[in-house]
Amino acid sequence: MIKEKTILQNAQSGIEDRKIVLFGAGKIGRSFIGQLFSRGGYEVVFIDVFKPVIDALNSRKEYAVIIKSNQDEVLTINHVRGILASDEPAVVFEIATASIVAVSIGQQGLPNAIPLIAKGLLLRYKEMPHSPLDIIIAENLRHAADYFRTELKPLLPTDYPFDTLVGLVETSIGKMVPIMLQKDMEADVLQVFAEPYNTLILDKLAFRNPIPDIAGLAPKENMKAWVDRKLFIHNLGHATTAYLGFMYNPKFVYLYEALAVSEIKTVVRDTMLQAADILQKRYPEEFTLEDLTVHTDDLISRFQNRALGDTIYRVGCDLMRKLSADDRLAGAIHLAIDLEMPYNRIFNAFIAGCFFKATDEAGNRMKEDIDFSIKIQKFGFEWALTEVAGFDTNKHEAIFKTRINNHLIRS
């Protein structure tokens, strides 16, 4: 048992020394969040369930991020260590003594992390009752702060001053990190590939402490608009490329192969610009069509980064999530319907997604995607529209009358 005096002394020292506790030593955690904060002068303490990565972090105290572009650049990220998520006392102590916490583990891992965060907050409150803690939610999760508040607040005492002491900081994760080949992972369990883009957009108004003064952070006041920009232009364009690319040629492996076909590239761009029209109407004070068009063209250029080696499989898989009502394609359609805007190009991409069957390098698909395809075959396309995308046969009658063409879909 750690003595209370030691806890308090370490807590004060840890905050003074700047320490980020980062749930998730995966690709985004290492290549983006950990990299930004390490280079910004923070000690990075990774919390993860994967023992080989934690052991390697503690043994080497550094790792490499390979920036994939015309010429590879190697960034050495140091001042790092790791703790197994199963070591609850150590994890709770690190949270209690952190300058800031970040979470980048995927939505499926959040139910395991949030109770640990709650215990860390309680220990922190006991020793330093006036010390707020900001939590950067580095997840591709819409309404992330609301989700965290709903799950975290009930785990704390009713008199805990939650809104004063906890900052729930939503982000927009625009960095692309591809699936690495088995040979690359076997060569070095810690190395990770990423693109040059290195800007973390995050909610300026959510912080309870001063915003960290480090390169790469881009605080925004209207965070919802920027989360939607990521989802309905970046993620939407990514998915459209994957789904139309697979439909055009199931043998395509990489995004750049699909975008080398001028017809696909044109349809992808037009689809993204249709989403940009919807987004601009929803947030007229935040975006201009000119800005969103420039952003679209920049993204298409990034999608074509051959050195990154991003695959159609990675970008398109996980259909139950990516075709769901609140996600990149169906979510944009729902928004378009609310705003009485056209959505035909986006709907075409959604249709293509329903018949997506790309495989990874070993020829495998996600089990959930296989189940998705079986249900489409058994119950028909309407099952995807109602049960996955959340469309109503009465409210959205026009959608259910759309003719489905099993070829490269044109608007």
C-alpha positions as CSV (number, residue, x, y, z in Angstrom):
1,M,0.0,0.0,0.0
2,I,1.3,3.4,-0.9
3,K,1.4,5.9,2.0
4,E,-0.9,8.9,1.6
5,K,2.0,11.3,2.0
6,T,3.9,9.6,-0.9
7,I,0.8,9.7,-3.1
8,L,0.4,13.5,-2.5
9,Q,4.1,14.2,-3.1
10,N,4.2,12.1,-6.3
11,A,1.0,13.7,-7.5
12,Q,2.3,17.2,-7.1
13,S,5.7,16.1,-8.7
14,G,4.0,14.3,-11.6
15,I,1.9,17.3,-12.5
16,E,4.8,19.7,-12.3
17,D,6.9,17.3,-14.5
18,R,4.1,17.1,-17.1
19,K,2.9,13.5,-17.5
20,I,0.2,12.3,-19.9
21,V,-1.5,8.9,-19.1
22,L,-2.6,7.5,-22.4
23,F,-5.0,4.5,-22.6
24,G,-4.1,2.7,-25.8
25,A,-0.6,1.9,-27.1
26,G,-2.0,1.1,-30.5
27,K,-1.3,2.8,-33.8
28,I,-3.1,6.2,-33.1
29,G,-1.9,6.2,-29.5
30,R,1.8,5.7,-30.5
31,S,2.0,7.5,-33.8
32,F,-0.2,10.5,-33.0
33,I,-1.1,11.3,-29.4
34,G,2.0,9.8,-27.7
35,Q,4.2,11.3,-30.4
36,L,2.7,14.8,-30.0
37,F,2.9,14.9,-26.2
38,S,6.4,13.3,-26.0
39,R,7.8,15.8,-28.5
40,G,6.0,18.5,-26.5
41,G,8.0,17.7,-23.3
42,Y,5.6,15.3,-21.6
43,E,6.4,11.9,-20.1
44,V,4.0,9.5,-21.8
45,V,2.7,6.6,-19.7
46,F,0.9,4.1,-22.0
47,I,-1.9,1.8,-20.5
48,D,-2.6,-1.2,-22.6
49,V,-3.7,-4.9,-22.5
50,F,-1.0,-6.1,-24.9
51,K,1.9,-7.3,-22.7
52,P,4.6,-7.5,-25.5
53,V,4.1,-3.8,-26.3
54,I,4.2,-2.8,-22.6
55,D,7.3,-4.9,-22.0
56,A,9.0,-3.4,-25.0
57,L,8.2,0.2,-23.9
58,N,9.6,-0.4,-20.5
59,S,12.7,-2.1,-21.8
60,R,13.6,0.4,-24.5
61,K,12.0,3.6,-23.3
62,E,11.5,4.7,-26.9
63,Y,10.0,3.7,-30.2
64,A,10.0,4.7,-33.9
65,V,7.2,6.4,-35.9
66,I,7.9,5.9,-39.6
67,I,6.4,8.8,-41.6
68,K,5.4,7.4,-45.0
69,S,5.7,9.9,-47.9
70,N,7.8,10.4,-50.9
71,Q,10.8,9.8,-48.6
72,D,10.4,8.0,-45.3
73,E,11.2,9.9,-42.1
74,V,11.9,8.2,-38.8
75,L,10.8,9.9,-35.6
76,T,12.3,8.5,-32.4
77,I,9.7,9.0,-29.6
78,N,11.2,8.8,-26.1
79,H,10.4,9.6,-22.5
80,V,7.8,6.8,-22.6
81,R,6.9,3.8,-20.4
82,G,4.0,1.4,-20.1
83,I,1.7,-0.2,-17.6
84,L,-0.6,-3.2,-18.1
85,A,-4.2,-2.3,-17.9
86,S,-4.7,-5.3,-15.5
87,D,-2.4,-3.7,-12.9
88,E,-5.3,-1.7,-11.4
89,P,-3.4,-0.1,-8.4
90,A,-0.6,1.2,-10.7
91,V,-3.1,2.5,-13.3
92,V,-5.2,4.3,-10.7
93,F,-2.1,5.9,-9.2
94,E,-0.9,7.1,-12.6
95,I,-4.2,8.7,-13.3
96,A,-4.3,10.4,-9.9
97,T,-0.9,11.9,-10.5
98,A,-1.3,12.8,-14.2
99,S,-1.1,16.2,-15.8
100,I,-3.6,15.1,-18.4
101,V,-5.2,11.8,-19.5
102,A,-6.0,10.6,-23.1
103,V,-8.0,7.7,-24.4
104,S,-7.4,6.0,-27.7
105,I,-8.6,2.4,-27.5
106,G,-11.7,2.1,-29.6
107,Q,-15.2,2.2,-28.3
108,Q,-15.2,-1.5,-27.5
109,G,-12.4,-0.9,-24.9
110,L,-14.0,2.1,-23.2
111,P,-16.2,0.0,-20.7
112,N,-12.9,-1.3,-19.2
113,A,-11.1,2.0,-19.1
114,I,-13.8,4.2,-17.7
115,P,-14.0,2.5,-14.2
116,L,-10.3,2.8,-13.9
117,I,-10.5,6.5,-14.7
118,A,-13.2,6.9,-12.1
119,K,-11.0,5.4,-9.4
120,G,-8.1,7.6,-10.4
121,L,-10.3,10.6,-10.2
122,L,-11.4,9.6,-6.7
123,L,-7.9,9.2,-5.4
124,R,-6.9,12.5,-7.0
125,Y,-9.9,14.2,-5.3
126,K,-8.9,12.8,-2.0
127,E,-5.4,14.1,-2.1
128,M,-5.9,17.2,-4.3
129,P,-9.6,18.2,-4.1
130,H,-9.1,21.3,-6.2
131,S,-7.0,19.8,-9.0
132,P,-9.0,19.3,-12.3
133,L,-8.1,16.6,-14.8
134,D,-8.7,16.9,-18.5
135,I,-9.4,13.7,-20.5
136,I,-8.7,13.9,-24.2
137,I,-11.1,11.5,-26.0
138,A,-9.0,10.5,-29.1
139,E,-11.7,8.3,-30.5
140,N,-13.7,8.3,-33.8
141,L,-16.8,8.6,-31.7
142,R,-19.6,11.1,-32.3
143,H,-20.9,12.8,-29.1
144,A,-17.9,11.4,-27.3
145,A,-18.1,13.8,-24.3
146,D,-21.8,12.9,-23.8
147,Y,-20.9,9.2,-23.8
148,F,-18.1,9.7,-21.3
149,R,-20.2,11.8,-19.0
150,T,-23.0,9.2,-19.1
151,E,-20.7,6.3,-18.3
152,L,-18.2,8.1,-15.9
153,K,-20.4,10.3,-13.7
154,P,-22.5,7.5,-12.1
155,L,-19.2,5.8,-10.9
156,L,-18.4,8.9,-8.8
157,P,-20.1,10.1,-5.6
158,T,-23.1,12.3,-6.1
159,D,-21.4,15.2,-4.4
160,Y,-18.3,14.9,-6.6
161,P,-17.9,18.3,-8.5
162,F,-17.8,16.6,-11.9
163,D,-18.2,19.7,-14.1
164,T,-15.5,21.6,-12.2
165,L,-12.9,18.9,-11.9
166,V,-13.3,16.9,-15.2
167,G,-12.7,18.2,-18.7
168,L,-14.1,15.9,-21.4
169,V,-12.2,17.0,-24.5
170,E,-13.6,15.7,-27.8
171,T,-11.2,15.5,-30.7
172,S,-11.2,15.1,-34.5
173,I,-8.7,12.4,-35.4
174,G,-7.6,13.1,-39.0
175,K,-4.3,11.2,-39.0
176,M,-4.2,8.1,-41.3
177,V,-2.5,5.1,-39.9
178,P,-2.7,2.0,-42.1
179,I,-2.8,-1.7,-41.1
180,M,0.8,-2.8,-41.0
181,L,1.9,-6.0,-42.7
182,Q,2.7,-9.0,-40.5
183,K,6.4,-8.8,-41.5
184,D,6.6,-5.2,-40.4
185,M,5.1,-5.9,-37.0
186,E,7.3,-8.9,-36.5
187,A,10.4,-6.8,-37.4
188,D,9.6,-4.4,-34.5
189,V,6.6,-4.7,-32.2
190,L,6.8,-0.9,-31.4
191,Q,7.4,0.7,-34.7
192,V,4.3,2.2,-36.4
193,F,3.7,3.8,-39.8
194,A,1.8,7.0,-40.3
195,E,1.2,9.8,-42.8
196,P,2.9,13.3,-42.4
197,Y,-0.4,15.0,-41.3
198,N,0.1,15.8,-37.6
199,T,-2.7,18.1,-36.4
200,L,-5.0,17.2,-33.5
201,I,-8.2,19.2,-33.6
202,L,-9.8,19.3,-30.1
203,D,-12.4,21.1,-28.1
204,K,-11.1,24.4,-26.8
205,L,-14.0,25.0,-24.4
206,A,-13.8,21.6,-22.7
207,F,-10.5,22.1,-20.9
208,R,-10.6,22.7,-17.1
209,N,-6.8,23.4,-17.0
210,P,-4.8,25.6,-19.4
211,I,-4.6,24.0,-22.9
212,P,-1.2,22.3,-23.3
213,D,1.2,24.5,-25.3
214,I,2.6,22.0,-27.7
215,A,2.9,21.9,-31.5
216,G,0.2,20.1,-33.4
217,L,-2.8,21.0,-31.1
218,A,-5.6,22.9,-32.9
219,P,-8.2,24.0,-30.4
220,K,-11.7,24.8,-31.8
221,E,-14.7,26.5,-30.2
222,N,-17.4,24.8,-32.2
223,M,-16.1,21.2,-31.8
224,K,-19.3,19.5,-33.1
225,A,-18.8,21.1,-36.5
226,W,-15.2,19.8,-36.7
227,V,-16.2,16.3,-35.6
228,D,-18.8,16.3,-38.3
229,R,-16.3,17.6,-40.8
230,K,-14.1,14.6,-40.1
231,L,-16.9,12.2,-40.2
232,F,-18.9,13.5,-43.2
233,I,-16.0,14.4,-45.5
234,H,-12.8,12.5,-44.4
235,N,-14.5,9.3,-43.2
236,L,-17.2,9.5,-45.9
237,G,-14.6,10.0,-48.7
238,H,-12.5,7.2,-47.3
239,A,-15.4,4.8,-47.3
240,T,-16.7,5.8,-50.7
241,T,-13.3,5.1,-52.2
242,A,-13.1,1.7,-50.6
243,Y,-16.6,0.6,-51.5
244,L,-16.6,1.9,-55.1
245,G,-13.1,0.6,-55.6
246,F,-14.0,-2.9,-54.5
247,M,-17.2,-2.8,-56.6
248,Y,-15.1,-1.7,-59.7
249,N,-12.4,-4.3,-59.2
250,P,-12.5,-6.8,-56.2
251,K,-8.8,-7.5,-56.8
252,F,-7.7,-3.9,-55.9
253,V,-5.8,-3.9,-52.6
254,Y,-4.8,-0.2,-52.1
255,L,-6.8,3.0,-52.1
256,Y,-4.4,4.6,-54.6
257,E,-5.3,1.8,-57.1
258,A,-9.0,2.8,-56.9
259,L,-8.3,6.5,-57.2
260,A,-6.0,5.9,-60.2
261,V,-9.3,5.1,-62.1
262,S,-10.5,8.6,-63.2
263,E,-14.2,7.6,-63.0
264,I,-13.9,6.4,-59.4
265,K,-11.9,9.5,-58.4
266,T,-14.5,11.8,-60.0
267,V,-17.4,10.0,-58.2
268,V,-15.5,10.1,-54.9
269,R,-14.9,13.8,-55.2
270,D,-18.4,14.6,-56.2
271,T,-19.7,12.5,-53.3
272,M,-17.5,14.3,-50.8
273,L,-18.5,17.7,-52.2
274,Q,-22.2,16.7,-51.9
275,A,-21.4,16.1,-48.2
276,A,-19.6,19.4,-48.1
277,D,-22.7,21.2,-49.3
278,I,-24.7,19.6,-46.5
279,L,-22.1,20.4,-43.9
280,Q,-21.8,24.0,-45.0
281,K,-25.6,24.5,-44.7
282,R,-25.5,22.9,-41.2
283,Y,-22.6,25.1,-40.0
284,P,-22.6,28.3,-42.2
285,E,-20.7,30.3,-39.6
286,E,-17.9,27.7,-39.3
287,F,-17.2,26.6,-42.9
288,T,-17.3,28.0,-46.4
289,L,-17.7,25.9,-49.5
290,E,-14.3,27.1,-50.7
291,D,-12.7,25.9,-47.5
292,L,-14.4,22.6,-47.7
293,T,-13.5,22.1,-51.3
294,V,-9.9,22.8,-50.6
295,H,-10.1,20.3,-47.7
296,T,-11.7,17.7,-50.0
297,D,-9.0,18.0,-52.6
298,D,-6.3,17.8,-50.0
299,L,-7.8,14.6,-48.6
300,I,-8.0,13.0,-52.0
301,S,-4.4,13.8,-52.5
302,R,-3.6,12.2,-49.1
303,F,-5.7,9.1,-49.9
304,Q,-3.4,8.6,-52.9
305,N,-0.2,8.4,-50.8
306,R,1.3,5.2,-52.2
307,A,4.0,5.1,-49.5
308,L,1.3,4.9,-46.8
309,G,0.0,1.7,-48.4
310,D,-3.5,2.2,-47.0
311,T,-5.7,-0.7,-48.0
312,I,-9.3,-0.9,-49.3
313,Y,-9.9,-3.6,-46.7
314,R,-8.9,-1.5,-43.7
315,V,-10.8,1.6,-44.8
316,G,-14.0,-0.3,-45.7
317,C,-14.3,-3.1,-43.1
318,D,-16.4,-3.0,-39.9
319,L,-19.7,-2.5,-41.8
320,M,-22.1,-2.6,-38.9
321,R,-20.3,0.5,-37.5
322,K,-19.4,2.3,-40.7
323,L,-22.9,1.9,-42.2
324,S,-24.8,2.7,-39.0
325,A,-27.2,5.5,-38.6
326,D,-24.9,7.9,-36.8
327,D,-21.8,7.2,-38.9
328,R,-20.1,8.5,-42.1
329,L,-22.6,7.6,-44.8
330,A,-26.0,7.0,-43.2
331,G,-25.4,9.9,-40.8
332,A,-24.8,12.3,-43.6
333,I,-27.9,11.1,-45.3
334,H,-30.0,11.6,-42.2
335,L,-28.5,15.1,-41.9
336,A,-29.3,15.8,-45.6
337,I,-32.9,14.7,-45.1
338,D,-33.3,17.0,-42.0
339,L,-31.9,19.9,-44.1
340,E,-33.9,19.0,-47.2
341,M,-30.6,18.6,-49.2
342,P,-29.7,16.1,-52.0
343,Y,-28.0,12.9,-50.9
344,N,-28.1,10.7,-54.0
345,R,-24.3,10.3,-54.4
346,I,-23.9,9.5,-50.7
347,F,-26.7,6.9,-50.9
348,N,-25.0,5.3,-53.8
349,A,-21.8,4.9,-51.7
350,F,-23.9,3.4,-48.9
351,I,-25.4,0.8,-51.3
352,A,-21.9,-0.2,-52.5
353,G,-20.9,-0.6,-48.9
354,C,-23.6,-3.1,-48.3
355,F,-22.0,-5.4,-50.8
356,F,-18.4,-4.9,-49.7
357,K,-16.4,-8.1,-49.2
358,A,-12.7,-7.1,-49.4
359,T,-10.2,-9.3,-47.5
360,D,-7.0,-8.6,-45.6
361,E,-3.6,-9.8,-46.7
362,A,-4.3,-13.3,-45.4
363,G,-7.6,-13.4,-47.3
364,N,-9.8,-13.0,-44.2
365,R,-12.8,-10.8,-43.4
366,M,-14.0,-9.6,-40.0
367,K,-16.5,-12.1,-38.6
368,E,-19.0,-9.3,-38.1
369,D,-18.7,-8.4,-41.8
370,I,-19.4,-12.0,-42.8
371,D,-22.4,-12.0,-40.6
372,F,-23.5,-8.7,-42.2
373,S,-23.3,-10.2,-45.7
374,I,-25.3,-13.3,-44.6
375,K,-28.0,-11.1,-43.2
376,I,-28.1,-9.0,-46.4
377,Q,-28.5,-12.2,-48.4
378,K,-31.1,-13.6,-46.0
379,F,-33.2,-10.5,-45.3
380,G,-32.5,-8.3,-48.3
381,F,-31.1,-4.8,-48.6
382,E,-34.0,-3.4,-46.7
383,W,-32.6,-5.0,-43.5
384,A,-29.5,-2.8,-43.8
385,L,-31.6,0.3,-44.4
386,T,-33.8,-0.3,-41.3
387,E,-31.8,-2.2,-38.8
388,V,-28.3,-0.8,-39.5
389,A,-28.8,2.7,-41.0
390,G,-31.9,3.6,-39.0
391,F,-34.2,4.5,-41.9
392,D,-38.0,4.3,-41.5
393,T,-40.2,2.8,-44.2
394,N,-42.8,5.5,-43.7
395,K,-40.6,8.5,-42.9
396,H,-38.0,7.8,-45.5
397,E,-40.2,6.3,-48.3
398,A,-38.0,7.6,-51.1
399,I,-35.0,5.8,-49.9
400,F,-36.7,2.4,-50.1
401,K,-37.8,3.0,-53.6
402,T,-34.3,3.6,-54.9
403,R,-33.2,1.1,-57.5
404,I,-30.0,-0.8,-56.7
405,N,-27.4,-1.4,-59.5
406,N,-24.7,-4.0,-59.0
407,H,-22.0,-2.0,-60.9
408,L,-19.9,1.1,-60.3
409,I,-22.6,3.4,-59.1
410,R,-23.0,6.8,-60.8
411,S,-25.1,9.6,-59.5
